[in-house]
């Protein structure tokens, strides 16, 4: 059934289309009984006969009904309009965090002030046994007054809910997905959301995600195998203590991350207050990674002059000649290079 703009259905006057996503169509509607403008979302028409899609939609309704929190977009109602499933939620006037980040990185203290609200929302959801599983800047809205709201619980799951996804399937935005979600071998718990939140904070601080590639395979492999560069490599205003916190939140092993949103928030509060990380043994590997990465970035690079490159090649040539495994072609090639070098040096000294 197609809803006509300007028409009223079961007490909802359809004003305009807010957006279309893979999870359905969102309309801005007037609740004629409550005299309130809301967002109404329906399943896409192509999914109306899909039992799994319908069950996923209903599961989102049940999940959101449990989550009444100032930093989570509120569910108002679940209805059936013209034999179509629909839900109505709070209308949040504002922009997504993704839109804000198009302007570049945030001042780190400003980022922490916003981010602590995302942690509060995730922590509350985890207390209700709900794992979001798709935390990314598109699903975070910044409302007037710098109020942050977490939304889109389409992939969220309660601990007792049956599985709707096959083992091995990858869920979530690949730029922010946790290693265990990439592997798809087990149940992702709240620590998976904390990894995604760490990736979001990384982008808030740096203006870029921790891993960035056009290749989906490379993104997934990076989340599983690579340690991201400390944020301060991209933004020198970031204190080393904040590097430590962000890298710990994105540890590959869930046991090495912060175990709760509250623990993550306390570590950030410590940095904001003192500029130092919490003195825990678990933070030492992250600090070592920060020191090594900063040293690598600060190490002076050799000059690129032609003569210097040729001089630098002499030890390699001598080592190659001394090697019993050298191939004949390489020997002659290296000998020619050495002859050119000696000729260059003779001409250079003759010109003095």
BELNORSUL-V708246 format. One record per residue. N is the residue number from 0. RES is the residue in one small letter. SS is DSSP state (h for helix, s for strand, l for the rest). OMEGA is omega in whole degrees, -180 to 180 (NA if undefined). D_FIRST is the distance of its C-alpha to the first C-alpha in Angstrom with 1 decimal. Layout:
N	RES	SS	OMEGA	D_FIRST
N	RES	SS	OMEGA	D_FIRST
This chain:
0	x	l	178	0.0
1	x	l	180	3.8
2	x	l	-180	6.4
3	x	l	177	9.5
4	x	l	-177	12.8
5	x	l	179	15.3
6	x	l	-180	13.1
7	x	s	180	13.7
8	x	s	177	11.6
9	x	l	176	14.0
10	x	l	178	16.7
11	x	s	177	15.1
12	x	s	-176	15.4
13	x	s	-175	13.6
14	x	s	178	16.6
15	x	s	177	16.0
16	x	s	179	15.0
17	x	s	175	17.8
18	x	s	176	17.5
19	x	s	179	15.8
20	x	s	177	17.5
21	x	l	-180	17.6
22	x	l	178	16.6
23	x	s	179	13.3
24	x	s	177	12.3
25	x	s	178	14.4
26	x	s	168	14.1
27	x	s	-175	17.1
28	x	s	174	16.5
29	x	s	174	19.1
30	x	s	-172	19.6
31	x	l	179	20.9
32	x	l	-179	22.9
33	x	l	-177	24.7
34	x	l	-176	24.8
35	x	s	176	24.0
36	x	s	-177	22.0
37	x	s	171	20.2
38	x	s	177	18.0
39	x	s	180	14.6
40	x	s	178	13.4
41	x	s	171	10.5
42	x	l	175	10.8
43	x	l	-177	10.1
44	x	h	-178	7.6
45	x	h	-177	11.1
46	x	h	-175	12.2
47	x	l	-180	9.8
48	x	l	-178	12.5
49	x	l	-176	15.4
50	x	h	-180	17.6
51	x	h	179	19.7
52	x	h	179	17.0
53	x	h	180	15.6
54	x	h	178	19.3
55	x	h	179	20.0
56	x	h	180	17.3
57	x	h	178	18.8
58	x	h	177	22.2
59	x	h	178	21.7
60	x	h	-178	20.8
61	x	h	178	24.0
62	x	h	-175	26.0
63	x	h	178	25.1
64	x	h	-180	25.8
65	x	l	-168	29.4
66	x	l	176	29.8
67	x	l	-173	30.9
68	x	l	-177	33.1
69	x	l	-180	33.9
70	x	l	176	33.3
71	x	s	179	29.9
72	x	l	-171	26.6
73	x	l	171	25.9
74	x	s	178	23.0
75	x	s	-172	22.3
76	x	s	171	19.7
77	x	s	-174	17.2
78	x	s	173	14.5
79	x	s	-179	11.6
80	x	s	180	8.8
81	x	l	-179	6.7
82	x	l	174	8.1
83	x	s	176	7.4
84	x	s	179	10.9
85	x	s	174	12.0
86	x	s	177	15.6
87	x	s	-178	17.4
88	x	s	177	20.7
89	x	s	172	23.6
90	x	l	180	23.5
91	x	l	176	26.5
92	x	l	-179	27.9
93	x	s	179	29.9
94	x	s	176	30.0
95	x	s	176	29.7
96	x	h	178	32.9
97	x	h	178	32.2
98	x	h	179	32.2
99	x	h	-176	35.4
100	x	h	173	37.1
101	x	l	179	36.6
102	x	l	180	39.5
103	x	l	-178	41.7
104	x	l	179	43.2
105	x	l	170	43.7
106	x	l	-168	47.1
107	x	h	178	47.6
108	x	h	176	48.2
109	x	h	179	45.1
110	x	h	-179	43.1
111	x	h	179	44.5
112	x	h	176	43.7
113	x	h	-172	40.0
114	x	h	180	40.0
115	x	h	178	41.6
116	x	h	176	38.4
117	x	h	177	36.4
118	x	h	179	38.9
119	x	h	179	38.7
120	x	h	-179	34.9
121	x	h	180	35.3
122	x	h	178	38.3
123	x	h	179	36.5
124	x	h	-180	33.7
125	x	h	176	36.4
126	x	h	178	38.2
127	x	l	180	35.0
128	x	l	180	35.1
129	x	s	175	32.1
130	x	s	-175	32.4
131	x	l	176	30.0
132	x	l	178	30.7
133	x	l	179	29.1
134	x	l	178	31.3
135	x	l	-175	31.6
136	x	h	178	31.9
137	x	h	-177	28.2
138	x	h	176	27.5
139	x	s	-177	30.2
140	x	s	176	29.8
141	x	s	-179	32.8
142	x	s	177	32.4
143	x	l	-177	35.0
144	x	l	-180	38.3
145	x	l	175	38.1
146	x	s	-178	35.9
147	x	s	-180	34.2
148	x	s	175	30.9
149	x	s	-177	29.7
150	x	l	177	26.0
151	x	l	178	23.5
152	x	l	-178	24.4
153	x	l	179	21.9
154	x	l	-177	25.0
155	x	l	-178	27.0
156	x	s	173	28.7
157	x	s	-176	30.8
158	x	l	-176	34.1
159	x	l	-176	33.3
160	x	l	176	29.8
161	x	l	179	29.6
162	x	l	174	29.4
163	x	l	-177	26.1
164	x	l	179	27.8
165	x	l	175	30.5
166	x	l	-179	34.0
167	x	l	179	34.8
168	x	l	-179	31.3
169	x	l	-180	31.5
170	x	l	174	29.2
171	x	l	178	29.2
172	x	l	-171	30.3
173	x	l	179	33.3
174	x	l	-174	35.4
175	x	l	-173	35.5
176	x	l	-179	35.1
177	x	l	179	38.0
178	x	h	-178	40.3
179	x	h	174	39.3
180	x	h	177	35.7
181	x	h	-178	36.8
182	x	h	177	38.9
183	x	l	-175	36.2
184	x	l	-178	38.9
185	x	l	-179	38.4
186	x	l	175	36.7
187	x	l	179	36.4
188	x	l	-175	37.6
189	x	h	180	37.8
190	x	h	175	40.4
191	x	h	175	37.9
192	x	h	-179	36.0
193	x	h	174	39.5
194	x	h	180	40.0
195	x	h	177	36.8
196	x	h	176	37.8
197	x	h	178	41.2
198	x	h	177	39.6
199	x	h	179	37.7
200	x	h	178	40.9
201	x	h	-179	42.7
202	x	h	177	40.4
203	x	h	-178	40.8
204	x	h	-171	44.5
205	x	h	-175	44.8
206	x	l	179	42.0
207	x	l	179	41.1
208	x	l	-178	39.9
209	x	l	176	42.6
210	x	l	-176	41.7
211	x	l	180	40.2
212	x	l	175	39.7
213	x	l	-178	37.3
214	x	l	178	37.9
215	x	h	180	35.7
216	x	h	-180	38.6
217	x	h	178	41.1
218	x	h	-179	39.0
219	x	h	180	38.7
220	x	h	180	42.4
221	x	h	179	43.4
222	x	h	-178	41.7
223	x	h	-168	43.6
224	x	h	-172	46.9
225	x	l	172	47.6
226	x	l	-179	48.7
227	x	l	175	47.3
228	x	l	176	49.9
229	x	l	-180	50.7
230	x	h	-177	48.7
231	x	h	175	52.0
232	x	h	-179	52.5
233	x	l	-177	49.8
234	x	l	-174	50.5
235	x	l	180	54.2
236	x	l	-176	53.6
237	x	l	179	52.1
238	x	l	-179	54.8
239	x	h	180	55.7
240	x	h	179	54.9
241	x	h	172	51.2
242	x	h	-177	51.3
243	x	h	-178	52.5
244	x	h	-178	49.7
245	x	h	-179	46.9
246	x	h	177	48.4
247	x	h	-180	48.9
248	x	h	-178	45.2
249	x	l	176	44.4
250	x	l	-178	46.9
251	x	l	180	45.9
252	x	l	-180	46.9
253	x	h	-179	44.9
254	x	h	-179	48.2
255	x	h	177	49.6
256	x	l	167	46.9
257	x	l	-174	46.6
258	x	l	178	45.6
259	x	l	176	43.7
260	x	h	179	42.0
261	x	h	179	44.9
262	x	h	177	47.5
263	x	h	-179	45.8
264	x	h	-180	45.7
265	x	h	178	49.4
266	x	h	178	50.4
267	x	h	179	48.7
268	x	h	178	50.3
269	x	h	178	53.7
270	x	h	-179	53.3
271	x	h	-176	52.3
272	x	h	-172	55.2
273	x	h	-176	58.0
274	x	l	-180	56.9
275	x	l	177	57.7
276	x	l	175	55.6
277	x	l	-176	56.1
278	x	l	179	59.2
279	x	l	179	57.8
280	x	l	-179	59.0
281	x	l	-178	55.4
282	x	h	-175	55.3
283	x	h	178	58.3
284	x	h	179	56.5
285	x	h	178	54.0
286	x	h	178	57.0
287	x	h	179	58.8
288	x	h	180	55.8
289	x	h	-179	55.7
290	x	h	-179	59.5
291	x	h	-179	59.4
292	x	h	179	56.5
293	x	h	179	58.1
294	x	h	180	61.5
295	x	h	-179	59.9
296	x	h	-176	58.2
297	x	h	-176	61.5
298	x	l	-179	63.8
299	x	l	179	65.4
300	x	l	179	64.6
301	x	l	178	67.6
302	x	l	-173	68.4
303	x	l	-179	67.1
304	x	l	-176	70.5
305	x	h	-179	71.5
306	x	h	-180	74.9
307	x	h	178	73.4
308	x	h	-180	71.0
309	x	h	177	74.0
310	x	h	-179	76.2
311	x	h	-178	73.4
312	x	h	-178	73.3
313	x	h	179	77.0
314	x	h	180	76.7
315	x	h	180	73.9
316	x	h	-179	76.1
317	x	h	179	79.0
318	x	h	-179	77.0
319	x	h	179	75.6
320	x	h	-178	79.2
321	x	h	-175	80.4
322	x	l	179	77.6
323	x	l	-177	78.9
324	x	l	-175	75.4
325	x	l	177	75.1
326	x	l	-178	74.4
327	x	h	-179	76.9
328	x	h	179	74.4
329	x	h	179	73.5
330	x	h	-179	77.2
331	x	h	179	78.0
332	x	h	-179	74.9
333	x	h	178	75.8
334	x	h	177	79.5
335	x	h	179	78.5
336	x	h	180	76.5
337	x	h	179	79.4
338	x	h	178	81.8
339	x	h	-179	79.6
340	x	h	-179	79.5
341	x	h	178	83.3
342	x	h	179	83.8
343	x	h	-178	81.5
344	x	h	178	83.5
345	x	h	-180	86.8
346	x	h	-178	85.7
347	x	h	179	84.3
348	x	h	179	87.6
349	x	h	-179	89.6
350	x	l	-178	87.9
351	x	l	NA	89.0
